[in-house]
């Protein structure tokens, strides 16, 4: 049986770290190696036994080709895969610029 993260809301987990790792087809060992930590720490973060702090979010999100807030708010399987893959190809230093462009498109569509 899969253990869900402790959550104040029973309808969803506290965060989606495990979902993003699995979406990117990474093992806990692989993510830990890229993050410079151990599989045990990744396991604790995923289970909610260790807090997924801002520091961890900023450290892990780029490795998972995601934004830090996405790890908290979105199950990757619920998002448009085309958008996720396009976002993943944009260099991190250009993410702010890409977001500004998307906001312009959104305003023009309204």
WOHU-V95844 format. One record per residue. N is the residue number from 1. RES is the residue in one letter. D_LAST is the distance of its C-alpha to the last C-alpha in Angstrom with 2 decimals. Layout:
n: [N;N]
res: [RES;RES]
d_last: [D_LAST;D_LAST]
This chain:
n: [1;2;3;4;5;6;7;8;9;10;11;12;13;14;15;16;17;18;19;20;21;22;23;24;25;26;27;28;29;30;31;32;33;34;35;36;37;38;39;40;41;42;43;44;45;46;47;48;49;50;51;52;53;54;55;56;57;58;59;60;61;62;63;64;65;66;67;68;69;70;71;72;73;74;75;76;77;78;79;80;81;82;83;84;85;86;87;88;89;90;91;92;93;94;95;96;97;98;99;100;101;102;103;104;105;106;107;108;109;110]
res: [X;X;X;X;X;X;X;X;X;X;X;X;X;X;X;X;X;X;X;X;X;X;X;X;X;X;X;X;X;X;X;X;X;X;X;X;X;X;X;X;X;X;X;X;X;X;X;X;X;X;X;X;X;X;X;X;X;X;X;X;X;X;X;X;X;X;X;X;X;X;X;X;X;X;X;X;X;X;X;X;X;X;X;X;X;X;X;X;X;X;X;X;X;X;X;X;X;X;X;X;X;X;X;X;X;X;X;X;X;X]
d_last: [45.08;42.03;42.01;38.64;37.80;38.64;35.56;34.95;32.70;34.56;31.56;30.78;32.74;32.71;31.03;30.52;32.81;35.05;32.23;30.84;34.42;35.10;31.82;33.02;36.43;38.29;41.29;41.87;44.56;42.28;39.60;42.40;43.99;40.81;40.20;43.83;44.67;46.39;45.50;46.71;44.17;41.30;42.76;42.94;39.33;38.13;40.28;39.22;42.81;41.72;38.66;35.75;35.56;33.12;35.81;35.86;32.09;31.96;34.98;34.03;30.29;30.79;33.64;31.42;28.65;26.28;24.86;27.18;24.74;24.20;27.93;27.57;24.49;24.01;26.43;25.88;26.62;23.54;21.18;20.20;23.35;21.91;19.60;22.65;24.90;22.73;22.42;26.19;26.95;25.29;28.08;27.80;28.17;24.93;22.75;21.42;20.50;18.80;16.72;15.69;14.67;12.57;10.82;10.22;8.86;6.48;5.36;5.52;3.82;0.00]
